[in-house]
Amino acid sequence: MKTVIVILFLIFTCSTLIGQENSTSKKLYNPYADAKTDISNTIAQAKKENKHVFLQIGGNWCSWCIAFDKKVNETEELKKILTDNYVVYHLNYSKENTNSELLKQIGYPQRFGFPVFVILDSEGNRLHMQNSAYLEEGKGHSVEKIKEFLTGWTPKSIDPLNYKE
């Protein structure tokens, strides 16, 4: 009887932990969001704040997508660069919703795999599309490579006034 209780307790504990992990992941991408409206609002916010839009495209099923987001948010330097210069939107790509029409409009970024990143200016024009594989090092994402990527596409970094002779 004690063995049965212990086994049931272990099953309950594992189920609870798995459920918590999945509920955390589900917060990153919303397959049921009105992404077109959300991106329009994100662009408007970027314009108001003089920032660019950082689209992280992927899904809750994608461990690399979750790992990238975690890396950026747990590394203060990266988090600061991102929040100071970008308005972030997590665009879902999953079996529930591929957002194919939106992805078509921004040049089919899914061809690079996931996550994939698209930088839009404050008017909604695509400035850059980034294959995340180039930001990897070893078995994860490189802080230095992410930093170089993020700083290379800030509003300040592409402002022509910074390059006047």
Z-matrix of the N, CA and C atoms (Angstrom, degrees):
N
C 1 1.445
C 2 1.532 1 111.37
N 3 1.345 2 116.37 1 -41.86
C 4 1.465 3 119.91 2 178.85
C 5 1.532 4 110.32 3 -62.23
N 6 1.310 5 116.41 4 -38.26
C 7 1.460 6 121.00 5 179.07
C 8 1.528 7 110.95 6 -61.78
N 9 1.299 8 117.44 7 -42.56
C 10 1.462 9 122.47 8 179.25
C 11 1.524 10 109.99 9 -63.34
N 12 1.311 11 117.01 10 -43.62
C 13 1.465 12 121.32 11 179.32
C 14 1.527 13 110.41 12 -63.56
N 15 1.319 14 117.46 13 -44.22
C 16 1.466 15 121.76 14 178.60
C 17 1.531 16 110.22 15 -61.64
N 18 1.316 17 117.45 16 -44.63
C 19 1.467 18 121.65 17 179.52
C 20 1.524 19 110.36 18 -62.72
N 21 1.325 20 117.19 19 -44.94
C 22 1.470 21 120.64 20 178.39
C 23 1.531 22 110.81 21 -62.72
N 24 1.332 23 116.02 22 -40.92
C 25 1.462 24 119.88 23 177.98
C 26 1.534 25 110.94 24 -61.35
N 27 1.325 26 117.05 25 -44.63
C 28 1.465 27 121.45 26 179.07
C 29 1.529 28 111.29 27 -63.25
N 30 1.315 29 117.31 28 -42.81
C 31 1.466 30 120.89 29 178.65
C 32 1.519 31 109.71 30 -62.25
N 33 1.336 32 116.81 31 -45.16
C 34 1.467 33 120.88 32 179.73
C 35 1.527 34 110.66 33 -61.79
N 36 1.324 35 117.56 34 -45.14
C 37 1.460 36 122.14 35 -179.61
C 38 1.526 37 111.19 36 -62.41
N 39 1.323 38 117.33 37 -46.64
C 40 1.466 39 120.99 38 179.51
C 41 1.521 40 110.95 39 -63.27
N 42 1.313 41 117.32 40 -41.97
C 43 1.467 42 121.29 41 179.50
C 44 1.518 43 110.69 42 -62.70
N 45 1.326 44 116.53 43 -41.20
C 46 1.460 45 121.09 44 179.54
C 47 1.527 46 110.35 45 -64.54
N 48 1.321 47 117.14 46 -44.79
C 49 1.465 48 120.77 47 -179.81
C 50 1.522 49 111.41 48 -64.35
N 51 1.318 50 117.19 49 -43.06
C 52 1.466 51 120.95 50 178.50
C 53 1.523 52 109.64 51 -63.55
N 54 1.312 53 117.37 52 -41.87
C 55 1.462 54 121.47 53 178.56
C 56 1.511 55 111.91 54 -62.64
N 57 1.337 56 117.50 55 -40.39
C 58 1.459 57 120.94 56 177.80
C 59 1.517 58 110.87 57 -65.46
N 60 1.319 59 117.62 58 -41.90
C 61 1.460 60 121.31 59 178.93
C 62 1.522 61 110.10 60 -62.07
N 63 1.329 62 116.90 61 -45.63
C 64 1.460 63 120.41 62 180.00
C 65 1.517 64 111.76 63 -65.34
N 66 1.343 65 118.88 64 -37.77
C 67 1.454 66 120.00 65 -178.96
C 68 1.524 67 110.35 66 -69.69
N 69 1.341 68 117.57 67 -32.68
C 70 1.457 69 120.48 68 175.51
C 71 1.525 70 110.00 69 -66.01
N 72 1.308 71 117.06 70 -44.97
C 73 1.454 72 121.29 71 -179.16
C 74 1.525 73 111.41 72 -63.33
N 75 1.299 74 117.53 73 -38.59
C 76 1.451 75 121.56 74 -176.87
C 77 1.515 76 112.44 75 -64.33
N 78 1.309 77 118.27 76 -20.41
C 79 1.455 78 121.19 77 179.42
C 80 1.525 79 112.25 78 -72.25
N 81 1.318 80 117.13 79 -22.00
C 82 1.455 81 120.36 80 -176.52
C 83 1.527 82 111.96 81 -72.90
N 84 1.306 83 118.08 82 -48.22
C 85 1.463 84 123.00 83 -179.18
C 86 1.524 85 108.83 84 -120.61
N 87 1.327 86 115.57 85 137.16
C 88 1.455 87 120.25 86 177.83
C 89 1.525 88 108.91 87 -114.19
N 90 1.330 89 117.65 88 104.65
C 91 1.463 90 119.88 89 -177.96
C 92 1.522 91 113.48 90 -66.23
N 93 1.333 92 116.86 91 -15.48
C 94 1.463 93 119.98 92 -176.59
C 95 1.523 94 112.66 93 -105.06
N 96 1.325 95 116.97 94 6.61
C 97 1.461 96 121.01 95 179.48
C 98 1.514 97 110.76 96 -68.93
N 99 1.314 98 115.81 97 153.26
C 100 1.463 99 122.21 98 170.39
C 101 1.532 100 105.43 99 -85.48
N 102 1.312 101 115.34 100 82.71
C 103 1.469 102 121.34 101 -171.79
C 104 1.529 103 112.24 102 -60.85
N 105 1.309 104 117.80 103 -36.15
C 106 1.467 105 120.37 104 -179.85
C 107 1.532 106 110.47 105 -60.77
N 108 1.327 107 116.17 106 -47.11
C 109 1.473 108 120.92 107 177.93
C 110 1.523 109 110.36 108 -66.56
N 111 1.326 110 116.36 109 -43.39
C 112 1.464 111 120.26 110 179.98
C 113 1.524 112 111.67 111 -59.82
N 114 1.315 113 116.82 112 -42.71
C 115 1.468 114 119.91 113 -179.64
C 116 1.523 115 110.57 114 -68.82
N 117 1.317 116 117.53 115 -38.38
C 118 1.479 117 120.34 116 175.27
C 119 1.524 118 110.35 117 -59.34
N 120 1.330 119 116.49 118 -43.16
C 121 1.464 120 120.33 119 178.09
C 122 1.526 121 111.55 120 -66.93
N 123 1.321 122 116.31 121 -36.68
C 124 1.459 123 120.94 122 178.40
C 125 1.529 124 110.35 123 -65.72
N 126 1.313 125 117.16 124 -41.51
C 127 1.468 126 121.69 125 177.14
C 128 1.530 127 110.26 126 -62.82
N 129 1.329 128 117.10 127 -43.69
C 130 1.468 129 120.91 128 178.50
C 131 1.532 130 110.87 129 -61.32
N 132 1.326 131 116.25 130 -41.47
C 133 1.463 132 120.44 131 177.83
C 134 1.523 133 110.49 132 -64.42
N 135 1.336 134 116.91 133 -42.69
C 136 1.469 135 120.73 134 179.01
C 137 1.526 136 110.60 135 -61.23
N 138 1.310 137 116.89 136 -41.08
C 139 1.467 138 120.58 137 179.25
C 140 1.524 139 110.26 138 -62.98
N 141 1.300 140 115.83 139 -45.83
C 142 1.470 141 121.61 140 179.93
C 143 1.529 142 111.43 141 -61.30
N 144 1.346 143 116.88 142 -36.79
C 145 1.460 144 121.48 143 -176.09
C 146 1.531 145 113.36 144 -96.98
N 147 1.341 146 117.72 145 4.79
C 148 1.464 147 123.03 146 -177.98
C 149 1.537 148 111.37 147 55.01
N 150 1.336 149 114.43 148 50.84
C 151 1.459 150 121.61 149 179.63
C 152 1.521 151 109.22 150 -127.35
N 153 1.301 152 115.58 151 175.36
C 154 1.459 153 122.51 152 170.83
C 155 1.527 154 109.07 153 -102.47
N 156 1.317 155 115.10 154 169.33
C 157 1.463 156 121.31 155 177.13
C 158 1.519 157 107.97 156 -101.91
N 159 1.314 158 115.14 157 133.20
C 160 1.462 159 122.34 158 176.88
C 161 1.519 160 107.06 159 -111.77
N 162 1.328 161 116.44 160 106.21
C 163 1.457 162 121.05 161 176.27
C 164 1.517 163 108.40 162 -93.15
N 165 1.320 164 115.60 163 120.06
C 166 1.468 165 120.39 164 172.03
C 167 1.517 166 105.21 165 -103.93
N 168 1.321 167 116.24 166 113.87
C 169 1.456 168 121.66 167 -175.09
C 170 1.522 169 108.96 168 -104.10
N 171 1.321 170 114.76 169 128.25
C 172 1.462 171 121.21 170 -179.11
C 173 1.511 172 109.72 171 174.07
N 174 1.298 173 115.88 172 -152.69
C 175 1.460 174 119.73 173 -179.24
C 176 1.507 175 111.71 174 -156.32
N 177 1.305 176 114.52 175 166.68
C 178 1.462 177 120.80 176 178.97
C 179 1.522 178 112.59 177 -64.79
N 180 1.314 179 116.94 178 -17.70
C 181 1.467 180 123.15 179 178.21
C 182 1.529 181 111.67 180 -78.65
N 183 1.327 182 117.38 181 -13.14
C 184 1.468 183 123.68 182 -170.59
C 185 1.534 184 110.65 183 -96.38
N 186 1.324 185 116.45 184 107.11
C 187 1.462 186 120.04 185 -178.77
C 188 1.533 187 111.89 186 -64.06
N 189 1.330 188 117.69 187 -33.60
C 190 1.466 189 120.42 188 178.41
C 191 1.527 190 111.25 189 -68.42
N 192 1.330 191 116.99 190 -33.32
C 193 1.471 192 121.26 191 177.39
C 194 1.525 193 110.25 192 -64.81
N 195 1.315 194 115.68 193 -46.04
C 196 1.461 195 121.38 194 179.72
C 197 1.530 196 109.76 195 -66.16
N 198 1.324 197 116.91 196 -41.39
C 199 1.467 198 121.30 197 -179.56
C 200 1.529 199 111.26 198 -64.34
N 201 1.340 200 117.32 199 -40.67
C 202 1.466 201 120.09 200 179.10
C 203 1.520 202 109.92 201 -62.70
N 204 1.321 203 116.38 202 -49.20
C 205 1.462 204 120.86 203 -179.26
C 206 1.531 205 110.50 204 -58.75
N 207 1.306 206 116.21 205 -42.84
C 208 1.464 207 120.96 206 178.84
C 209 1.530 208 110.79 207 -62.90
N 210 1.328 209 116.84 208 -44.98
C 211 1.477 210 121.78 209 179.95
C 212 1.523 211 110.76 210 -58.21
N 213 1.333 212 116.06 211 -47.14
C 214 1.463 213 120.39 212 -177.84
C 215 1.527 214 110.97 213 -66.30
N 216 1.308 215 117.15 214 -42.40
C 217 1.461 216 120.32 215 -176.67
C 218 1.518 217 114.27 216 -78.05
N 219 1.322 218 117.79 217 -18.67
C 220 1.463 219 120.62 218 178.72
C 221 1.524 220 112.59 219 -100.16
N 222 1.323 221 117.29 220 -3.31
C 223 1.464 222 121.52 221 177.05
C 224 1.526 223 106.97 222 -108.87
N 225 1.323 224 115.97 223 105.50
C 226 1.469 225 121.14 224 -171.74
C 227 1.528 226 113.57 225 -52.35
N 228 1.322 227 117.20 226 -42.71
C 229 1.463 228 120.80 227 -178.76
C 230 1.536 229 110.85 228 -62.00
N 231 1.320 230 117.15 229 -43.99
C 232 1.465 231 120.82 230 179.59
C 233 1.525 232 110.79 231 -68.73
N 234 1.303 233 115.57 232 -42.08
C 235 1.468 234 120.32 233 179.94
C 236 1.528 235 110.24 234 -60.18
N 237 1.325 236 116.86 235 -41.95
C 238 1.472 237 121.23 236 -179.76
C 239 1.528 238 110.85 237 -65.27
N 240 1.317 239 117.33 238 -45.00
C 241 1.471 240 120.56 239 178.39
C 242 1.528 241 109.87 240 -58.98
N 243 1.314 242 115.70 241 -44.88
C 244 1.463 243 120.58 242 -178.37
C 245 1.526 244 110.98 243 -65.17
N 246 1.315 245 117.92 244 -50.24
C 247 1.470 246 120.13 245 -176.30
C 248 1.521 247 112.82 246 -71.11
N 249 1.326 248 118.11 247 -29.87
C 250 1.468 249 120.71 248 178.85
C 251 1.527 250 112.77 249 -74.58
N 252 1.328 251 117.61 250 -24.38
C 253 1.457 252 120.16 251 -169.74
C 254 1.523 253 116.00 252 -122.85
N 255 1.314 254 117.44 253 -12.81
C 256 1.460 255 120.61 254 -173.17
C 257 1.528 256 112.11 255 -136.63
N 258 1.317 257 114.43 256 150.97
C 259 1.456 258 121.26 257 164.84
C 260 1.524 259 104.09 258 -104.88
N 261 1.319 260 116.40 259 124.42
C 262 1.464 261 121.98 260 -171.40
C 263 1.527 262 110.65 261 -96.53
N 264 1.325 263 114.76 262 138.47
C 265 1.461 264 120.69 263 171.71
C 266 1.525 265 108.73 264 -135.91
N 267 1.311 266 116.54 265 131.05
C 268 1.465 267 122.68 266 177.48
C 269 1.523 268 108.26 267 -94.92
N 270 1.313 269 116.38 268 103.90
C 271 1.459 270 122.45 269 -178.65
C 272 1.522 271 109.28 270 -88.20
N 273 1.308 272 115.36 271 120.90
C 274 1.456 273 121.72 272 -176.06
C 275 1.527 274 112.84 273 -74.11
N 276 1.327 275 113.49 274 139.80
C 277 1.463 276 122.07 275 168.04
C 278 1.524 277 105.60 276 -136.80
N 279 1.325 278 115.96 277 110.86
C 280 1.467 279 120.25 278 -179.28
C 281 1.518 280 109.05 279 -156.25
N 282 1.325 281 115.75 280 175.18
C 283 1.461 282 119.18 281 178.51
C 284 1.528 283 110.80 282 -63.99
N 285 1.331 284 117.92 283 -26.96
C 286 1.462 285 120.73 284 177.55
C 287 1.526 286 111.96 285 -71.01
N 288 1.335 287 115.91 286 -33.76
C 289 1.461 288 120.23 287 -176.21
C 290 1.528 289 109.23 288 -162.47
N 291 1.313 290 116.39 289 110.93
C 292 1.466 291 120.43 290 -179.86
C 293 1.528 292 112.66 291 -87.97
N 294 1.323 293 117.53 292 -8.14
C 295 1.469 294 121.35 293 -177.24
C 296 1.528 295 110.66 294 48.44
N 297 1.316 296 116.29 295 41.31
C 298 1.464 297 121.83 296 -172.95
C 299 1.524 298 113.25 297 -60.67
N 300 1.315 299 118.06 298 -36.19
C 301 1.466 300 119.59 299 -179.25
C 302 1.531 301 111.25 300 -67.43
N 303 1.317 302 116.59 301 -41.59
C 304 1.470 303 120.46 302 176.70
C 305 1.525 304 111.33 303 -64.98
N 306 1.319 305 116.34 304 -43.31
C 307 1.463 306 119.90 305 -179.92
C 308 1.524 307 111.13 306 -64.70
N 309 1.307 308 116.65 307 -34.67
C 310 1.467 309 120.67 308 175.38
C 311 1.530 310 109.81 309 -61.82
N 312 1.320 311 116.84 310 -44.24
C 313 1.463 312 121.96 311 -178.18
C 314 1.526 313 113.13 312 -63.11
N 315 1.331 314 116.61 313 -28.33
C 316 1.469 315 118.35 314 -179.16
C 317 1.526 316 112.99 315 -104.89
N 318 1.335 317 116.50 316 15.44
C 319 1.465 318 119.68 317 169.37
C 320 1.515 319 116.46 318 95.89
N 321 1.312 320 118.24 319 25.45
C 322 1.466 321 123.12 320 175.56
C 323 1.535 322 113.28 321 57.26
N 324 1.327 323 117.99 322 56.12
C 325 1.474 324 119.38 323 -178.90
C 326 1.523 325 113.88 324 -64.16
N 327 1.319 326 117.98 325 -20.59
C 328 1.462 327 120.89 326 -178.83
C 329 1.527 328 112.30 327 -61.90
N 330 1.310 329 117.13 328 -13.58
C 331 1.471 330 120.03 329 178.68
C 332 1.524 331 112.17 330 -63.44
N 333 1.336 332 116.88 331 -18.03
C 334 1.462 333 121.41 332 -179.59
C 335 1.521 334 113.31 333 -92.80
N 336 1.324 335 117.89 334 -3.27
C 337 1.457 336 120.59 335 -174.81
C 338 1.515 337 110.40 336 88.52
N 339 1.326 338 116.14 337 -169.13
C 340 1.460 339 120.33 338 -173.61
C 341 1.516 340 111.21 339 -132.84
N 342 1.330 341 116.55 340 146.11
C 343 1.445 342 125.80 341 -3.92
C 344 1.522 343 110.27 342 -72.50
N 345 1.302 344 114.22 343 158.53
C 346 1.453 345 121.35 344 172.91
C 347 1.524 346 105.64 345 -132.37
N 348 1.319 347 116.26 346 147.62
C 349 1.459 348 120.84 347 -173.70
C 350 1.521 349 110.13 348 -120.54
N 351 1.325 350 115.08 349 140.36
C 352 1.457 351 121.43 350 176.41
C 353 1.516 352 106.99 351 -128.71
N 354 1.323 353 115.32 352 130.67
C 355 1.459 354 121.67 353 176.38
C 356 1.522 355 107.61 354 -103.52
N 357 1.328 356 115.44 355 125.41
C 358 1.462 357 122.20 356 175.30
C 359 1.525 358 108.35 357 -112.73
N 360 1.328 359 116.31 358 147.94
C 361 1.454 360 118.12 359 173.05
C 362 1.533 361 108.78 360 -80.72
N 363 1.309 362 116.77 361 -178.13
C 364 1.465 363 120.46 362 -175.79
C 365 1.526 364 113.03 363 -75.53
N 366 1.323 365 116.53 364 2.08
C 367 1.466 366 121.23 365 172.91
C 368 1.526 367 110.91 366 -104.33
N 369 1.319 368 116.26 367 -5.17
C 370 1.463 369 121.01 368 -180.00
C 371 1.517 370 113.68 369 93.03
N 372 1.327 371 117.83 370 7.64
C 373 1.467 372 121.49 371 177.84
C 374 1.526 373 110.08 372 -80.24
N 375 1.309 374 115.79 373 137.56
C 376 1.461 375 119.76 374 178.44
C 377 1.521 376 109.30 375 -72.97
N 378 1.325 377 115.04 376 125.32
C 379 1.457 378 121.32 377 177.50
C 380 1.522 379 111.31 378 -99.21
N 381 1.328 380 115.68 379 -36.70
C 382 1.463 381 119.07 380 -172.56
C 383 1.519 382 110.16 381 -160.31
N 384 1.319 383 115.08 382 148.43
C 385 1.459 384 122.58 383 174.07
C 386 1.528 385 106.52 384 -126.72
N 387 1.336 386 116.72 385 130.11
C 388 1.462 387 120.63 386 -173.27
C 389 1.522 388 112.09 387 -122.27
N 390 1.304 389 115.30 388 121.18
C 391 1.459 390 122.38 389 171.19
C 392 1.530 391 106.67 390 -73.26
N 393 1.319 392 117.11 391 122.12
C 394 1.471 393 119.94 392 -175.57
C 395 1.526 394 113.51 393 -68.36
N 396 1.317 395 117.59 394 -17.52
C 397 1.466 396 119.68 395 179.69
C 398 1.528 397 110.99 396 -60.14
N 399 1.329 398 117.25 397 -29.20
C 400 1.462 399 120.70 398 179.76
C 401 1.523 400 112.82 399 -75.32
N 402 1.322 401 116.28 400 -7.05
C 403 1.465 402 120.70 401 179.10
C 404 1.529 403 111.60 402 -103.08
N 405 1.316 404 115.96 403 6.09
C 406 1.459 405 120.96 404 -177.87
C 407 1.520 406 110.96 405 -93.78
N 408 1.327 407 112.83 406 155.95
C 409 1.459 408 120.48 407 175.90
C 410 1.521 409 106.61 408 -154.56
N 411 1.290 410 116.59 409 124.14
C 412 1.461 411 118.95 410 -177.08
C 413 1.516 412 110.12 411 66.58
N 414 1.325 413 116.08 412 -125.23
C 415 1.464 414 120.74 413 -177.79
C 416 1.521 415 112.24 414 -106.10
N 417 1.314 416 117.17 415 24.86
C 418 1.459 417 120.46 416 -179.34
C 419 1.509 418 111.58 417 -162.59
N 420 1.318 419 115.05 418 -168.67
C 421 1.461 420 121.20 419 178.55
C 422 1.529 421 109.62 420 -89.34
N 423 1.303 422 115.94 421 143.07
C 424 1.457 423 122.65 422 -179.43
C 425 1.529 424 110.70 423 -88.26
N 426 1.315 425 116.76 424 125.88
C 427 1.459 426 120.99 425 177.37
C 428 1.523 427 109.89 426 -59.08
N 429 1.322 428 117.69 427 -44.09
C 430 1.467 429 120.77 428 -178.18
C 431 1.532 430 112.11 429 -65.23
N 432 1.311 431 117.62 430 -40.87
C 433 1.463 432 120.71 431 179.67
C 434 1.524 433 111.04 432 -68.45
N 435 1.324 434 116.79 433 -39.21
C 436 1.472 435 119.95 434 176.73
C 437 1.521 436 109.88 435 -64.88
N 438 1.320 437 116.13 436 -43.20
C 439 1.469 438 121.13 437 179.51
C 440 1.527 439 110.50 438 -59.29
N 441 1.323 440 116.49 439 -46.40
C 442 1.464 441 121.07 440 179.32
C 443 1.530 442 110.90 441 -61.22
N 444 1.314 443 116.83 442 -44.07
C 445 1.465 444 121.58 443 178.38
C 446 1.530 445 111.10 444 -61.87
N 447 1.319 446 117.28 445 -51.36
C 448 1.464 447 120.76 446 -176.79
C 449 1.531 448 112.38 447 -64.03
N 450 1.330 449 117.36 448 -42.32
C 451 1.464 450 119.20 449 -178.91
C 452 1.528 451 111.69 450 -72.55
N 453 1.312 452 117.31 451 -24.84
C 454 1.462 453 120.56 452 -179.93
C 455 1.514 454 114.60 453 -72.62
N 456 1.335 455 117.75 454 -12.96
C 457 1.468 456 120.69 455 -176.65
C 458 1.523 457 113.22 456 -124.84
N 459 1.309 458 117.64 457 19.33
C 460 1.467 459 120.54 458 177.17
C 461 1.529 460 109.13 459 -71.52
N 462 1.320 461 117.87 460 160.08
C 463 1.471 462 119.52 461 176.15
C 464 1.530 463 112.24 462 -56.21
N 465 1.319 464 116.65 463 -40.61
C 466 1.468 465 120.49 464 -179.72
C 467 1.533 466 111.51 465 -65.59
N 468 1.318 467 116.74 466 -40.62
C 469 1.463 468 119.61 467 -174.69
C 470 1.527 469 112.79 468 -67.49
N 471 1.305 470 118.04 469 -24.07
C 472 1.471 471 119.24 470 179.76
C 473 1.529 472 112.56 471 -110.64
N 474 1.320 473 116.32 472 12.61
C 475 1.461 474 120.96 473 177.33
C 476 1.535 475 109.24 474 -74.60
N 477 1.330 476 117.83 475 119.39
C 478 1.473 477 121.05 476 -178.27
C 479 1.529 478 113.01 477 -57.66
N 480 1.308 479 117.81 478 -26.52
C 481 1.483 480 120.30 479 -179.82
C 482 1.528 481 111.60 480 -64.46
N 483 1.314 482 117.33 481 -23.10
C 484 1.458 483 120.87 482 177.62
C 485 1.531 484 112.59 483 -75.69
N 486 1.321 485 116.67 484 -8.58
C 487 1.453 486 120.38 485 -175.64
C 488 1.518 487 113.39 486 -121.68
N 489 1.328 488 115.64 487 17.30
C 490 1.461 489 119.20 488 177.09
C 491 1.520 490 109.25 489 -69.97
N 492 1.314 491 114.02 490 143.37
C 493 1.470 492 118.51 491 179.03
C 494 1.496 493 110.89 492 -96.01
